[in-house]
Amino acid sequence: MTQLCPICAAPAHPDHAPFCGRGCKDRDLLRWLGEGYRLPGPAIDDEMQEGLDKPRDTA
């Protein structure tokens, strides 16, 4: 069975697997960088957010 590109469904090329070529590979990376694959989750309340935006004290 031929593996198909997850972006455009063309046959995957071994040099760019699982994608068909550089264009689809780059398009997938842009989706990751642009949070296009973000999953919905519960909202973060202020108490949870408080520790996320400050660096930890390692001393």
Protein Blocks (a to p, Z undefined) as FASTA:
>chain_A
ZZddfklopacdfklocbfblklmmmmmmmmmnopmbccdddddfklmmmmmpccdfZZ
